[in-house]
Every structure is written in C-alpha cells, then in structure tokens.
C-alpha cells in the first residue's frame, strides 16, 4: 500500500475569507468513499481504457494518424435549439476543416444531443461505443462541443474525452464565436505566424502559502531547470526558448507583459501558468465574471484580497498579442465552475456552489480577443489539486505536464497532446475501484487513502480543452530564437 500524502492542497483562494481554500475534511472524505459501491458503467469504462493504455499510445485505431484530419475526421456537437447566428459565425471554421480534407466532417445539429443524454447513450445512438476510435463508424475523432455546460454537461465531455479528442466553445455573443473562428482560420492560413518559438512559465510563490511554494518547488523550478531523468528545461528538445516568471517575477504587471508580447523574444506560443485561482461564493455578484481569475504575486495578505491581486478577463489588455497562443493554466476554477461541489457529499447530497455550471471568463477573453484570439486553453473545472503533480509519497511527479507541453511544442493537435490526462484518469479510476472492492472484502484500507485516490482521479478528469481540439502550433513556421 503506498504511503499517504499528508495534505490535500487546492490551488485556490476564497474571495470571502481572503485565505487559501481548505483541504478536505475527514468527514467529507468519509461521505464520499466511506460506503463503497461496486464499480458502475463509468468506472468500468475507465478501467478498460487503463488496461489498454500500455499497449495503445493514442485513442485512434490501427494505422490512423491522430494528427491527420484526413485520417480521423472532425465534427461539431451543437446545443439543441442553438441560435442560428452562432452556427453562421462558426461556418468559416467548418468550411476550413472541410477544405483541409477532414474525413469525415460531421455536424450534429437538430438531433445531435438529447437533454440528459450520457456519453454512453450518445455513442450508442451513433452505432459505436466508448472504445478505440474508428471514424469510419461515423463519429470523427476531433469533436467540438458548442454549448454551455448547463445544456451539455461537463460530465458528458469528460467521459467522451476518454477516447475522443473533445473541446468546448461557448461565449455570450455570436460575435465572439465569429472572432474565434476567424482567428483560427487566419492563423492556419496566414503566410507567417505572430507568436515566436518560445514558451513562458508564470508561477507566483507566497511566503505564507504552502500550495504555491509546493507548485514552484515541484513543478515550475524543475520545468525551468530540468530534474531527474529530464535534466533539460522544458521545451529545449523542441528548440523552444523558455522565459520564466516565478515568485517575485510573477506579478500582475508581469502577466500583462507576457500577454502583450512585451518580453524578450516577443509573444510566446505557449503560456504555462500555475498558482491560485479565485473562488467566489454562490450569490457573490462577482462570481460569473471573476471565478478562476489568476492570483498574482501582488497578493501579500496584508488585507482583504482584491482585484489588484488577481488577473481576470477584464485585465486582458486590448493590445494583447495572443493570436496563436495556447494557454495551459493550472488553478482552481481556471476553466469553469460546476453547479455542485464535486468534493462535498455531506448530508447525503452535494453542496450547491453556483446557480448553474459555467465557463470562466479569462480563457474566453483570450480565445475571442479583438486583435486575434488564442487557439485554445487547457484549464481545470472545479478545484485543482496538488495531486496533479505529486506521487503517492508526495514527491514531484510532473512527467504528465511535461509530456503534454512537449507534444504541444512538437506540433501535435491539442486534443491529441492532452490524451495523457485521460490515461491518468482511467488508471486512477481502476485503482480506486480496486481499493473499494478490497474494502468490501474486509481489507484494511484507510478512508484517507481512498480519499486521496478519489481526489486524484477527479483532479485528472477535470482538465478541459476550451476551443477547437484540432488546433495545433505551426512549429515549422517559427524560426529558432538566438
């Protein structure tokens, strides 16, 4: 039995208390895992995915290239009764994918998604199942969900993404959809690209805060300096220059400079940020606009945390140079917010934390920027936990992060590059199911250990792609920097 990690650190700050979010209580863990049940359909599907992970590097069938749209196809799942203006706004992107030879291109529209439908049911209606993807059966590998999460739930996307490459797009206005579609098409068709062959890392570190200290020590610094079996900085093997903004260099002003391209070498192609995300309570008027805003080094805890300390959608500068950027953000609520707390089952019912599920505004502001939007964001729904970068014994284990970043910098499509997280979710689901069965059979399994695997599993599951999962960096068109 592996050793137990002492603390379950979440990377978030409460706007109400001005303090980091609490670790999970023993009562919360017991409410979730204290009465084990046999694995259900979802856990069985995850276990099957894990069993095949060692033999199958990717989720597409034999002989298919997951980066080749002509091999694996592309499609859109529209929300039921979606505004025709939104479909019209995305038509240039659909036409572009057809021109690129994506095969098949499938638009799931009028009967594309039925309210309450699970991913299992949806695939069954398409004549296939959750398994290695064969686009010849009618469901292409790359799928873009165009719907808010209260219409097509996050859980539908999580499960479908176990094998398919799934992204989500949702904005407040049709014009934002138009801007995003135009940005992607322009990026992929232009003679040159604006971003440079470099990556930036942004990670505050507060002397009074264990979580950000842990992230810098176990993730940011090893990425910058290399460690263990990876003795080189992240990106060096892909000939990308690395610009690091850690601890005192990770202020709100520094993040603004990065997004403006006002750093040595110019606008980066990839931004990897790690630190606290802002958490606003149900009923707080700021929740919709500010949830998941990135807490910067400016936070000194001398008083209540304020807008001067975090970077929100409203802080994205009008002259930002984010066209062609992929932003990988590790922070609580960086990607969005569920209606119900994923980690609170006290009183036998989940705690309501939002009026309805929603996507965070910061990545949306980057994707739909007026001066050319980002290609995609990789971000967390709900809380982000240190388990994403820790081993069972609490040591640094960042090969998953490095693998995703390396594949992005190699030019893999973003939905292909992030498959590592799905494998980890599946593997952790398998281990959790085994522990629950052991507990049923009378084995001495501590609730704390079960809780750790439960949190780690959902933490891996809750990574989400915002944007078209088929986008990729034009690496060959980025000259090496001196």
Backbone torsions as a table, in degrees:
resi	resn	phi	psi	omega
1	UNK	NA	128.4	-178.9
2	UNK	-66.7	154.2	175.5
3	UNK	-63.2	157.1	-178.7
4	UNK	-97.1	136.2	175.8
5	UNK	-73.4	136.7	-173.3
6	UNK	-69.7	-39.1	-173.9
7	UNK	-127.8	146.1	177.5
8	UNK	-105.1	82.1	-174.2
9	UNK	-75.4	127.6	172.2
10	UNK	-102.1	144.8	-177.7
11	UNK	-96.5	69.4	-178.6
12	UNK	-154.4	155.5	178.4
13	UNK	-125.6	132.9	177.6
14	UNK	-77.4	126.5	176.5
15	UNK	-68.5	-25.5	-178.3
16	UNK	-74.9	-47.4	-176.9
17	UNK	-93.5	-21.2	-174.7
18	UNK	72.7	16.0	-178.3
19	UNK	-121.3	159.3	175.6
20	UNK	-58.4	149.5	179.4
21	UNK	-61.6	145.3	-177.6
22	UNK	-70.0	151.8	169.4
23	UNK	-69.4	165.8	179.2
24	UNK	-71.3	138.9	177.4
25	UNK	-80.0	159.2	176.4
26	UNK	-61.2	-34.3	179.0
27	UNK	-64.5	-40.8	179.6
28	UNK	-64.9	-40.7	178.6
29	UNK	-64.2	-44.1	-178.7
30	UNK	-65.0	-37.0	179.6
31	UNK	-63.8	-31.5	-178.5
32	UNK	-84.7	-43.3	-170.5
33	UNK	-120.7	2.1	-175.7
34	UNK	-73.0	-21.3	178.0
35	UNK	-118.4	80.4	-172.3
36	UNK	-65.1	144.7	175.8
37	UNK	-119.4	156.2	176.0
38	UNK	-60.7	148.1	179.1
39	UNK	-56.7	135.5	178.6
40	UNK	-94.8	-169.7	-177.6
41	UNK	-57.9	-40.3	-178.2
42	UNK	-65.2	-46.5	-179.8
43	UNK	-64.2	-36.8	178.5
44	UNK	-64.6	-40.2	178.5
45	UNK	-64.6	-40.4	179.1
46	UNK	-66.5	-39.0	178.6
47	UNK	-63.4	-41.2	178.6
48	UNK	-63.1	-39.3	178.2
49	UNK	-62.7	-42.0	-178.6
50	UNK	-65.7	-40.4	-179.1
51	UNK	-61.6	-33.3	-179.1
52	UNK	-89.0	-7.6	-173.2
53	UNK	-63.5	-36.4	-176.8
54	UNK	-66.9	-33.9	-178.9
55	UNK	-90.1	-25.2	-172.2
56	UNK	-114.7	109.7	-177.4
57	UNK	-69.8	-36.3	-177.3
58	UNK	-129.4	176.3	-173.2
59	UNK	-98.4	9.1	177.9
60	UNK	-100.6	159.1	-172.9
61	UNK	-70.7	171.0	-177.4
62	UNK	-57.1	132.7	176.5
63	UNK	83.4	-1.8	-179.2
64	UNK	-100.2	140.7	177.4
65	UNK	-97.2	113.2	-176.5
66	UNK	-64.4	-16.0	177.3
67	UNK	-93.8	-3.7	-177.4
68	UNK	-103.4	109.1	-177.4
69	UNK	-63.4	-26.9	177.6
70	UNK	-67.6	-25.2	177.7
71	UNK	-84.0	-40.6	-165.9
72	UNK	-118.1	-12.2	173.0
73	UNK	78.8	176.3	-175.1
74	UNK	-154.5	145.9	-179.5
75	UNK	-154.2	167.8	179.2
76	UNK	-126.6	133.5	173.2
77	UNK	-108.7	103.7	-179.8
78	UNK	-83.2	146.8	172.4
79	UNK	-62.5	146.5	175.5
80	UNK	-58.3	139.7	176.8
81	UNK	58.2	34.1	-179.7
82	UNK	-68.6	149.2	179.1
83	UNK	-59.6	129.8	-180.0
84	UNK	-60.0	-27.4	179.1
85	UNK	-65.1	-32.0	178.1
86	UNK	-70.0	-43.2	177.7
87	UNK	-62.4	-41.2	177.9
88	UNK	-63.5	-38.2	-178.9
89	UNK	-64.9	-32.9	-178.5
90	UNK	-90.3	-5.6	-176.5
91	UNK	-58.2	-39.1	177.5
92	UNK	-59.3	-35.0	177.8
93	UNK	-70.0	-41.3	177.4
94	UNK	-61.8	-45.6	179.1
95	UNK	-62.6	-38.2	179.8
96	UNK	-63.5	-43.7	179.0
97	UNK	-64.5	-36.3	176.0
98	UNK	-64.6	-43.2	179.4
99	UNK	-63.0	-29.8	178.6
100	UNK	-75.5	-9.0	178.1
101	UNK	90.8	16.9	177.0
102	UNK	-56.2	133.8	-174.1
103	UNK	-144.7	112.4	1.1
104	UNK	-87.4	164.5	165.0
105	UNK	-107.9	118.8	-176.0
106	UNK	-124.8	128.3	177.5
107	UNK	-109.7	111.1	179.1
108	UNK	-90.3	108.0	-169.8
109	UNK	-119.9	-94.6	-170.3
110	UNK	-57.1	-46.3	178.6
111	UNK	-115.1	33.7	-175.2
112	UNK	-71.3	-43.8	179.5
113	UNK	-137.5	133.7	178.3
114	UNK	-104.6	134.6	-178.7
115	UNK	-51.1	131.5	179.5
116	UNK	84.7	-2.0	-175.7
117	UNK	-73.8	135.3	173.5
118	UNK	-85.9	166.5	176.6
119	UNK	-62.3	-35.0	178.5
120	UNK	-62.3	-46.4	-179.7
121	UNK	-65.9	-40.8	-179.0
122	UNK	-62.1	-44.3	179.4
123	UNK	-67.5	-37.5	179.0
124	UNK	-61.3	-39.8	177.5
125	UNK	-65.2	-23.0	179.3
126	UNK	-91.4	2.1	177.5
127	UNK	80.5	23.1	178.1
128	UNK	-141.3	-172.7	-177.8
129	UNK	-146.0	174.0	177.9
130	UNK	-71.0	100.4	-173.3
131	UNK	-165.7	178.4	175.9
132	UNK	-50.7	132.8	-169.2
133	UNK	-80.9	126.1	170.5
134	UNK	-119.6	101.1	-176.2
135	UNK	-61.9	-17.8	178.0
136	UNK	-66.6	-16.3	175.6
137	UNK	-81.2	-2.7	171.8
138	UNK	113.5	-15.7	179.8
139	UNK	-110.8	109.9	-178.6
140	UNK	-65.9	160.2	-175.2
141	UNK	-69.6	-44.7	-179.3
142	UNK	-90.5	123.4	-177.5
143	UNK	-129.9	127.1	178.0
144	UNK	-107.4	113.3	176.0
145	UNK	-83.3	123.4	177.5
146	UNK	-113.9	88.9	-175.6
147	UNK	-172.6	148.2	172.3
148	UNK	-73.2	156.8	-175.7
149	UNK	-71.6	-9.6	173.5
150	UNK	-84.3	-7.6	176.9
151	UNK	-104.5	-52.3	170.9
152	UNK	-114.0	108.5	-168.0
153	UNK	-65.5	157.6	172.5
154	UNK	-55.6	-39.4	-176.1
155	UNK	-61.7	-34.9	175.9
156	UNK	-60.8	-44.7	-179.8
157	UNK	-67.5	-44.3	180.0
158	UNK	-54.0	-49.3	-174.9
159	UNK	-69.8	-45.9	-179.8
160	UNK	-60.6	-32.7	-177.1
161	UNK	-73.3	-8.3	176.4
162	UNK	-58.9	-35.6	177.8
163	UNK	-119.2	-38.6	-179.6
164	UNK	-84.5	163.2	174.3
165	UNK	-99.4	107.6	-168.4
166	UNK	-119.9	133.0	172.4
167	UNK	-125.3	168.8	-179.4
168	UNK	-135.4	143.5	178.2
169	UNK	-135.3	127.5	173.2
170	UNK	-158.0	131.7	178.8
171	UNK	-131.7	173.8	179.6
172	UNK	-80.4	-26.4	-173.5
173	UNK	-133.1	150.6	175.1
174	UNK	-58.2	-30.8	-178.5
175	UNK	-65.0	-33.0	177.2
176	UNK	-68.0	-38.6	174.0
177	UNK	-60.9	-43.3	179.9
178	UNK	-60.6	-44.1	-178.9
179	UNK	-63.7	-41.9	179.7
180	UNK	-63.8	-49.0	-179.1
181	UNK	-58.7	-44.2	-179.5
182	UNK	-64.1	-37.8	-179.5
183	UNK	-64.0	-45.0	-179.8
184	UNK	-63.9	-47.0	-178.8
185	UNK	-62.3	-44.2	-179.9
186	UNK	-62.6	-44.4	-179.8
187	UNK	-59.0	-43.2	-174.8
188	UNK	-79.1	-18.1	-178.4
189	UNK	-104.0	-21.0	-172.7
190	UNK	-63.6	153.5	179.8
191	UNK	-67.4	-32.4	178.9
192	UNK	-135.1	168.2	177.8
193	UNK	-118.7	151.5	-175.2
194	UNK	-83.2	-29.9	-178.9
195	UNK	-75.0	155.6	-178.2
196	UNK	-104.9	170.0	-176.7
197	UNK	-81.3	65.4	177.3
198	UNK	-151.4	161.7	-179.6
199	UNK	-126.9	146.3	177.0
200	UNK	-117.0	140.4	173.2
201	UNK	-114.0	131.7	-178.9
202	UNK	-127.7	117.5	-176.7
203	UNK	-152.2	103.2	174.7
204	UNK	-64.9	159.0	175.1
205	UNK	-146.1	116.4	-174.6
206	UNK	-104.5	133.2	-175.3
207	UNK	-65.2	-19.1	-178.7
208	UNK	-100.7	9.1	-169.7
209	UNK	-132.1	117.0	-176.0
210	UNK	-68.9	-34.6	-173.9
211	UNK	-65.9	-46.2	-179.5
212	UNK	-71.8	-31.2	174.4
213	UNK	-63.2	-42.9	179.9
214	UNK	-63.9	-43.6	-179.1
215	UNK	-62.9	-43.4	178.9
216	UNK	-65.1	-45.0	-177.1
217	UNK	-66.8	-39.9	-172.1
218	UNK	-99.4	-15.6	-176.9
219	UNK	-124.3	-63.5	-169.5
220	UNK	-64.1	-49.2	-178.7
221	UNK	-66.3	-45.6	175.3
222	UNK	-59.9	-32.9	176.2
223	UNK	-68.3	-38.1	-179.3
224	UNK	-71.8	-41.5	-171.5
225	UNK	-103.4	-16.3	-172.0
226	UNK	81.9	155.5	180.0
227	UNK	-164.6	156.0	173.9
228	UNK	53.3	-126.1	-179.2
229	UNK	-77.8	-5.4	176.6
230	UNK	-117.9	75.3	-173.0
231	UNK	-78.1	6.5	-179.4
232	UNK	-117.4	153.3	177.8
233	UNK	-60.4	151.3	177.7
234	UNK	-59.7	136.1	178.3
235	UNK	92.7	-17.0	-175.8
236	UNK	-63.5	-39.7	-179.1
237	UNK	-69.1	-21.8	175.7
238	UNK	-93.7	6.7	178.3
239	UNK	62.8	36.5	173.1
240	UNK	-102.3	135.1	174.3
241	UNK	-78.4	146.6	-177.9
242	UNK	-114.6	127.8	173.4
243	UNK	-112.7	121.7	-176.5
244	UNK	-111.7	136.1	177.8
245	UNK	-128.2	89.6	-173.6
246	UNK	-116.7	153.0	175.2
247	UNK	52.0	-118.4	-174.9
248	UNK	-64.4	-17.6	179.1
249	UNK	-90.5	6.3	-176.8
250	UNK	-108.6	52.2	179.3
251	UNK	-86.0	170.6	176.5
252	UNK	-60.7	-38.9	177.3
253	UNK	-62.8	-40.0	179.4
254	UNK	-64.9	-40.4	179.2
255	UNK	-66.4	-38.0	175.8
256	UNK	-60.8	-42.6	178.5
257	UNK	-62.1	-41.8	179.4
258	UNK	-59.9	-47.7	-177.4
259	UNK	-68.6	-25.4	175.9
260	UNK	-81.5	-9.3	-174.4
261	UNK	74.3	17.9	-177.7
262	UNK	-91.5	53.3	178.7
263	UNK	-135.4	163.3	179.0
264	UNK	-54.6	130.3	179.7
265	UNK	92.4	-15.2	178.5
266	UNK	91.4	-164.0	-172.9
267	UNK	-65.2	125.2	179.8
268	UNK	-75.3	154.1	176.2
269	UNK	-81.1	-29.1	-179.6
270	UNK	-133.1	135.2	171.9
271	UNK	-119.2	122.5	175.5
272	UNK	-111.3	116.5	-179.5
273	UNK	-121.4	144.1	178.7
274	UNK	-142.8	136.4	-179.5
275	UNK	159.5	-165.2	-177.5
276	UNK	-75.5	143.4	167.6
277	UNK	-107.1	148.5	-178.3
278	UNK	-75.3	139.6	179.1
279	UNK	-121.1	115.7	179.1
280	UNK	-107.6	138.3	-175.7
281	UNK	-73.6	157.3	172.1
282	UNK	-53.6	129.1	-179.2
283	UNK	96.7	-15.5	176.6
284	UNK	-72.6	125.1	-176.3
285	UNK	-61.4	-18.4	-178.2
286	UNK	-88.0	-7.0	-169.2
287	UNK	-59.4	-48.1	-175.8
288	UNK	-62.2	-43.4	-174.0
289	UNK	-85.0	-26.3	-170.2
290	UNK	-115.7	-9.7	-177.8
291	UNK	-56.5	132.7	178.6
292	UNK	82.6	1.3	175.8
293	UNK	-56.1	144.5	-172.2
294	UNK	-85.5	122.2	177.8
295	UNK	-75.4	128.1	-175.1
296	UNK	-103.5	177.5	-178.5
297	UNK	-62.3	-18.3	-178.8
298	UNK	-59.3	-26.7	-180.0
299	UNK	-64.7	116.2	-178.6
300	UNK	-117.6	-0.3	175.7
301	UNK	64.8	16.7	178.2
302	UNK	-75.6	-18.4	177.3
303	UNK	-154.5	-163.4	178.9
304	UNK	-63.9	141.8	177.2
305	UNK	-67.6	139.5	-173.0
306	UNK	-136.5	176.8	-179.7
307	UNK	-61.5	-20.2	176.3
308	UNK	-69.5	-18.0	-174.5
309	UNK	-97.4	-16.1	-177.3
310	UNK	-122.2	161.1	-179.6
311	UNK	-113.7	113.6	-176.4
312	UNK	-113.8	178.6	179.6
313	UNK	-56.0	-38.7	-178.8
314	UNK	-67.5	-12.3	179.8
315	UNK	-92.6	-7.8	177.5
316	UNK	-65.2	120.0	-174.7
317	UNK	-69.1	148.7	179.3
318	UNK	-63.1	-26.6	179.9
319	UNK	-100.1	24.6	178.2
320	UNK	-61.1	145.6	177.9
321	UNK	-111.1	73.4	-175.5
322	UNK	-110.8	5.4	-179.7
323	UNK	-65.8	115.7	-177.6
324	UNK	96.1	4.8	-179.4
325	UNK	-83.4	144.3	164.5
326	UNK	-115.2	121.3	-178.7
327	UNK	-107.4	116.4	175.3
328	UNK	-101.5	106.3	-177.1
329	UNK	-112.6	128.6	177.5
330	UNK	-111.5	101.8	-178.3
331	UNK	-165.3	150.5	176.8
332	UNK	-58.0	132.9	175.0
333	UNK	62.4	17.2	180.0
334	UNK	-59.3	-33.2	-179.8
335	UNK	-98.9	-30.0	-178.0
336	UNK	170.5	-175.7	-169.2
337	UNK	-135.2	125.6	172.8
338	UNK	-79.9	165.1	175.3
339	UNK	-73.4	-37.3	-175.8
340	UNK	-113.1	139.6	178.5
341	UNK	-61.1	123.1	179.8
342	UNK	-70.4	-16.4	-171.0
343	UNK	-121.7	20.5	-179.7
344	UNK	-133.5	108.6	178.6
345	UNK	-121.0	25.3	178.7
346	UNK	-66.1	153.7	-178.7
347	UNK	59.5	21.9	173.0
348	UNK	65.7	15.4	173.3
349	UNK	-149.3	146.4	-175.1
350	UNK	-66.0	152.9	178.2
351	UNK	-82.6	131.5	179.2
352	UNK	-83.2	124.7	-175.7
353	UNK	-121.3	-4.9	176.0
354	UNK	-151.5	153.0	178.5
355	UNK	-61.8	-33.7	173.9
356	UNK	-161.4	159.7	179.4
357	UNK	-66.6	148.4	-179.6
358	UNK	-153.4	163.0	175.8
359	UNK	-91.7	144.1	179.6
360	UNK	-71.1	150.5	-172.1
361	UNK	-79.4	-28.9	-175.8
362	UNK	-60.6	-53.0	177.3
363	UNK	-61.9	-33.3	177.6
364	UNK	-63.3	-39.9	179.0
365	UNK	-64.3	-34.7	178.6
366	UNK	-71.9	-41.2	-177.4
367	UNK	-67.4	-33.7	-174.4
368	UNK	-110.2	28.9	-177.5
369	UNK	-61.6	140.6	-176.8
370	UNK	-61.6	-29.6	-175.9
371	UNK	-98.9	25.3	-177.4
372	UNK	105.6	121.3	-172.5
373	UNK	-91.2	165.1	172.5
374	UNK	-65.9	156.6	178.3
375	UNK	-74.9	-42.9	-175.6
376	UNK	-164.8	160.7	169.9
377	UNK	-127.1	141.6	173.0
378	UNK	-112.6	117.4	-171.1
379	UNK	-150.3	169.9	-175.4
380	UNK	-96.5	138.9	164.7
381	UNK	-94.7	136.8	-177.2
382	UNK	71.3	-158.9	-178.0
383	UNK	-75.9	149.3	173.5
384	UNK	-107.7	131.0	-172.8
385	UNK	-115.1	156.9	-179.9
386	UNK	-63.2	-14.1	178.9
387	UNK	-61.7	-20.4	178.5
388	UNK	-63.2	-23.4	-177.5
389	UNK	-130.2	18.6	179.5
390	UNK	-121.0	147.6	173.2
391	UNK	-81.0	176.2	177.8
392	UNK	-59.2	-26.6	-178.7
393	UNK	-96.6	5.5	176.1
394	UNK	91.4	2.8	179.1
395	UNK	-83.5	167.2	-179.9
396	UNK	-68.2	131.9	178.7
397	UNK	-146.4	88.1	-170.8
398	UNK	-113.9	15.4	-177.6
399	UNK	-62.5	-27.9	177.2
400	UNK	-65.6	-46.2	176.7
401	UNK	-60.9	-47.2	-178.1
402	UNK	-62.8	-38.0	-179.5
403	UNK	-64.0	-45.5	179.2
404	UNK	-61.4	-47.0	-179.0
405	UNK	-63.8	-42.0	179.8
406	UNK	-62.0	-40.0	-179.5
407	UNK	-70.0	-35.6	174.0
408	UNK	-62.3	-43.9	-177.5
409	UNK	-73.1	-19.3	173.3
410	UNK	-79.0	-13.1	-179.8
411	UNK	99.1	12.1	174.6
412	UNK	-64.8	149.2	172.8
413	UNK	-65.4	146.4	-169.3
414	UNK	-61.8	-35.7	178.6
415	UNK	-68.6	-27.2	175.7
416	UNK	-78.3	-38.7	-176.0
417	UNK	-66.6	-31.0	-174.2
418	UNK	-91.2	7.5	-178.6
419	UNK	-61.8	-22.3	178.3
420	UNK	-56.2	-40.2	-179.3
421	UNK	-65.6	-36.4	179.9
422	UNK	-66.6	-38.8	177.3
423	UNK	-63.1	-40.6	-179.8
424	UNK	-66.0	-41.7	177.3
425	UNK	-59.2	-45.9	-179.3
426	UNK	-62.9	-44.2	-179.1
427	UNK	-64.2	-42.0	178.6
428	UNK	-67.7	-34.4	176.1
429	UNK	-62.7	-40.9	179.0
430	UNK	-62.7	-46.4	-179.1
431	UNK	-64.7	-40.5	179.1
432	UNK	-63.7	-42.5	178.2
433	UNK	-61.5	-40.2	178.3
434	UNK	-62.9	-43.0	179.9
435	UNK	-64.8	-37.9	178.6
436	UNK	-66.5	-38.7	176.2
437	UNK	-65.6	-42.8	177.5
438	UNK	-58.1	-41.7	179.9
439	UNK	-64.3	-40.5	177.3
440	UNK	-61.2	-32.6	-177.5
441	UNK	-88.9	9.2	173.1
442	UNK	95.0	6.0	179.3
443	UNK	-70.0	155.4	179.6
444	UNK	-84.6	89.7	179.7
445	UNK	-117.2	118.8	-177.3
446	UNK	-73.3	146.6	176.9
447	UNK	-64.9	-30.3	178.4
448	UNK	-63.6	-41.7	178.5
449	UNK	-66.0	-43.5	176.1
450	UNK	-59.0	-42.4	180.0
451	UNK	-62.4	-37.8	179.0
452	UNK	-63.5	-44.7	179.0
453	UNK	-68.4	-35.0	178.0
454	UNK	-63.3	-48.4	179.3
455	UNK	-63.8	-44.2	-179.4
456	UNK	-61.8	-38.8	179.5
457	UNK	-63.7	-50.6	-178.0
458	UNK	-69.7	-28.7	176.4
459	UNK	-63.5	-42.0	177.8
460	UNK	-69.7	-36.2	-179.6
461	UNK	-64.9	-36.3	-166.6
462	UNK	-82.6	6.0	168.4
463	UNK	-70.2	139.3	-176.6
464	UNK	-138.4	144.9	171.5
465	UNK	-93.5	125.5	173.0
466	UNK	-107.1	117.8	-173.6
467	UNK	117.8	-179.5	-179.3
468	UNK	-70.3	120.9	-178.1
469	UNK	-69.2	-8.1	-179.0
470	UNK	-92.1	-1.4	179.2
471	UNK	-70.1	154.8	178.9
472	UNK	-152.4	154.3	177.1
473	UNK	-73.0	141.4	176.2
474	UNK	-87.2	69.9	-172.4
475	UNK	-59.0	-42.8	-176.2
476	UNK	-65.4	-19.0	-179.7
477	UNK	-95.2	6.9	178.8
478	UNK	-106.7	108.8	179.6
479	UNK	-66.1	150.1	177.2
480	UNK	-67.0	144.1	178.6
481	UNK	-88.2	148.8	179.5
482	UNK	-68.7	NA	NA
